[in-house]
Amino acid sequence: MSLSSELTLPTIPPQSGAGFLLKKGQALKISSPQGMQVADFFCFSHEDTLESFSASRSIDFNDTLRMTTGHDLYSNRSRIMARIVEDTCGRHDLLMPPCSLRMFQIVAGNEEYHPSCHENLTKAFAAFGQGPDSVSTTFNIFMNVAVAANGGLTIAPPQSKAGDFIVLKAEIDLIVGLTACSHEESNAGSFKPIKYEFLTLRL
């Protein structure tokens, strides 16, 4: 199987997001041009937006916290939404929710504004009629979360190098939200763009 590009879409600037449709059979290539930048991914079924990505079911049905090539992204109705068909990084996260304004306020101990993936996903999905409460735990592409033997979690620098990418093939028609993450700790202290493009899979 080979991949050929149909259309290169605009880069997602640092601390922002995008929303779009991904048709069944289409593939989405998500890349980190400069490396060490997380991209939060979430999706709904285009047919029925009450069906959405489920991180917990994806962990359960794949029997792993380390999703990579060959693993499937499942919905809250236990249906496959997308499949990972190529992955040059191999280190992503399914445990952490998208960063939010309230999270930053709690962590910082003040009420100052901070851009967040939850806000950017909410903006991206607004055009499709989805509100903020409909966005749950995301597939955090290139995010590096270490799990200790005692269950403790540590956010470590991403392992992605410049040009690393992951390709997701849609198994149903999807509404997709994608961000260039706004959390300093997740991105080794700096913010960089995320690039994405639609691909045609050639068998």
C-alpha positions as semicolon CSV with decimal commas, in nm:
position;residue;x (nm);y (nm);z (nm)
1;M;0,000;0,000;0,000
2;S;0,125;0,346;-0,088
3;L;0,006;0,697;-0,008
4;S;-0,045;0,978;-0,255
5;S;-0,134;1,336;-0,163
6;E;-0,461;1,487;-0,291
7;L;-0,451;1,825;-0,124
8;T;-0,223;1,996;0,122
9;L;-0,425;2,206;0,365
10;P;-0,304;2,510;0,560
11;T;-0,077;2,452;0,855
12;I;-0,239;2,485;1,198
13;P;-0,056;2,774;1,368
14;P;0,071;2,729;1,726
15;Q;-0,200;2,725;1,994
16;S;-0,488;2,702;1,744
17;G;-0,706;2,440;1,578
18;A;-0,907;2,334;1,273
19;G;-1,224;2,140;1,200
20;F;-1,317;1,951;0,883
21;L;-1,494;1,650;0,733
22;L;-1,310;1,325;0,663
23;K;-1,495;1,081;0,438
24;K;-1,496;0,703;0,482
25;G;-1,191;0,560;0,305
26;Q;-0,999;0,888;0,313
27;A;-0,675;0,909;0,506
28;L;-0,549;1,199;0,714
29;K;-0,176;1,261;0,753
30;I;-0,085;1,465;1,062
31;S;0,275;1,579;1,087
32;S;0,502;1,779;1,314
33;P;0,720;1,991;1,080
34;Q;0,959;2,098;1,357
35;G;0,913;1,803;1,593
36;M;0,821;1,795;1,963
37;Q;0,470;1,937;1,914
38;V;0,151;1,766;2,029
39;A;-0,169;1,758;1,821
40;D;-0,499;1,687;1,997
41;F;-0,740;1,483;1,779
42;F;-1,112;1,430;1,839
43;C;-1,394;1,322;1,609
44;F;-1,766;1,260;1,579
45;S;-1,963;1,039;1,344
46;H;-2,097;1,261;1,068
47;E;-2,412;1,046;1,053
48;D;-2,494;1,086;1,423
49;T;-2,289;1,326;1,637
50;L;-2,396;1,150;1,957
51;E;-2,134;0,894;1,850
52;S;-1,785;1,021;1,920
53;F;-1,429;0,907;1,982
54;S;-1,374;0,710;2,303
55;A;-1,021;0,696;2,442
56;S;-1,119;0,440;2,707
57;R;-1,276;0,198;2,458
58;S;-0,977;0,240;2,228
59;I;-0,747;0,140;2,515
60;D;-0,973;-0,153;2,605
61;F;-1,021;-0,301;2,258
62;N;-0,658;-0,257;2,150
63;D;-0,526;-0,380;2,489
64;T;-0,264;-0,105;2,498
65;L;-0,190;0,252;2,601
66;R;0,056;0,279;2,312
67;M;-0,146;0,319;1,995
68;T;0,050;0,290;1,671
69;T;0,033;0,133;1,323
70;G;-0,244;-0,128;1,301
71;H;-0,444;-0,004;1,599
72;D;-0,801;0,128;1,575
73;L;-0,975;0,433;1,720
74;Y;-1,314;0,330;1,862
75;S;-1,629;0,526;1,934
76;N;-1,844;0,540;2,247
77;R;-2,062;0,285;2,065
78;S;-1,769;0,044;2,028
79;R;-1,743;0,098;1,654
80;I;-1,417;0,154;1,466
81;M;-1,397;0,518;1,356
82;A;-1,042;0,524;1,215
83;R;-0,736;0,303;1,179
84;I;-0,371;0,399;1,216
85;V;-0,211;0,288;0,888
86;E;0,131;0,452;0,929
87;D;0,318;0,604;1,224
88;T;0,678;0,724;1,228
89;C;0,680;0,834;1,593
90;G;0,507;0,554;1,784
91;R;0,450;0,753;2,103
92;H;0,109;0,908;2,165
93;D;-0,131;0,947;2,458
94;L;-0,487;0,836;2,538
95;L;-0,500;0,930;2,906
96;M;-0,500;1,309;2,924
97;P;-0,802;1,526;2,839
98;P;-0,747;1,831;2,617
99;C;-0,593;2,119;2,809
100;S;-0,858;2,373;2,909
101;L;-0,875;2,727;3,044
102;R;-0,994;2,594;3,379
103;M;-0,702;2,349;3,394
104;F;-0,454;2,630;3,341
105;Q;-0,629;2,844;3,603
106;I;-0,620;2,563;3,858
107;V;-0,254;2,483;3,788
108;A;-0,146;2,849;3,784
109;G;-0,361;2,942;4,081
110;N;-0,505;3,252;3,916
111;E;-0,780;3,350;3,674
112;E;-0,563;3,468;3,383
113;Y;-0,660;3,366;3,031
114;H;-0,459;3,096;2,851
115;P;-0,528;2,944;2,506
116;S;-0,627;2,579;2,526
117;C;-0,699;2,277;2,310
118;H;-1,049;2,245;2,454
119;E;-1,131;2,601;2,348
120;N;-0,979;2,547;2,003
121;L;-1,166;2,219;1,953
122;T;-1,490;2,385;2,067
123;K;-1,437;2,662;1,810
124;A;-1,361;2,405;1,539
125;F;-1,672;2,199;1,613
126;A;-1,907;2,496;1,652
127;A;-1,965;2,504;1,276
128;F;-2,094;2,145;1,305
129;G;-2,332;2,223;1,590
130;Q;-2,124;2,077;1,872
131;G;-2,083;2,251;2,208
132;P;-1,800;2,240;2,463
133;D;-1,949;1,957;2,672
134;S;-1,939;1,720;2,375
135;V;-1,556;1,712;2,362
136;S;-1,409;1,447;2,592
137;T;-1,066;1,284;2,619
138;T;-0,867;1,327;2,300
139;F;-0,617;1,117;2,107
140;N;-0,306;1,320;2,189
141;I;-0,078;1,265;1,892
142;F;0,296;1,289;1,969
143;M;0,225;1,342;2,342
144;N;0,458;1,152;2,575
145;V;0,299;1,052;2,907
146;A;0,501;0,817;3,128
147;V;0,316;0,585;3,367
148;A;0,507;0,485;3,682
149;A;0,471;0,153;3,859
150;N;0,270;0,324;4,135
151;G;0,031;0,474;3,879
152;G;0,183;0,822;3,881
153;L;0,178;1,016;3,554
154;T;0,455;1,237;3,415
155;I;0,432;1,452;3,104
156;A;0,767;1,417;2,928
157;P;0,894;1,594;2,613
158;P;0,749;1,452;2,290
159;Q;0,964;1,195;2,113
160;S;0,862;1,320;1,768
161;K;1,138;1,448;1,541
162;A;1,099;1,708;1,269
163;G;0,885;1,558;0,992
164;D;0,738;1,272;1,196
165;F;0,380;1,187;1,106
166;I;0,084;0,958;1,166
167;V;-0,177;0,854;0,908
168;L;-0,537;0,777;1,008
169;K;-0,777;0,608;0,767
170;A;-1,145;0,689;0,824
171;E;-1,367;0,382;0,858
172;I;-1,685;0,595;0,869
173;D;-1,763;0,955;0,770
174;L;-1,611;1,177;1,039
175;I;-1,622;1,532;1,171
176;V;-1,264;1,594;1,286
177;G;-1,114;1,852;1,519
178;L;-0,736;1,893;1,533
179;T;-0,512;2,130;1,730
180;A;-0,156;2,243;1,771
181;C;-0,150;2,198;2,148
182;S;-0,135;2,501;2,379
183;H;0,016;2,335;2,687
184;E;0,378;2,435;2,756
185;E;0,463;2,116;2,944
186;S;0,330;1,889;2,668
187;N;0,548;2,058;2,404
188;A;0,882;2,087;2,584
189;G;0,826;2,455;2,660
190;S;0,762;2,596;2,313
191;F;0,476;2,610;2,063
192;K;0,507;2,497;1,703
193;P;0,271;2,435;1,411
194;I;0,101;2,113;1,306
195;K;0,051;2,023;0,941
196;Y;-0,218;1,797;0,796
197;E;-0,328;1,676;0,455
198;F;-0,577;1,440;0,297
199;L;-0,436;1,131;0,126
200;T;-0,562;0,862;-0,108
201;L;-0,465;0,508;-0,014
202;R;-0,342;0,306;-0,310
203;L;-0,338;-0,072;-0,263
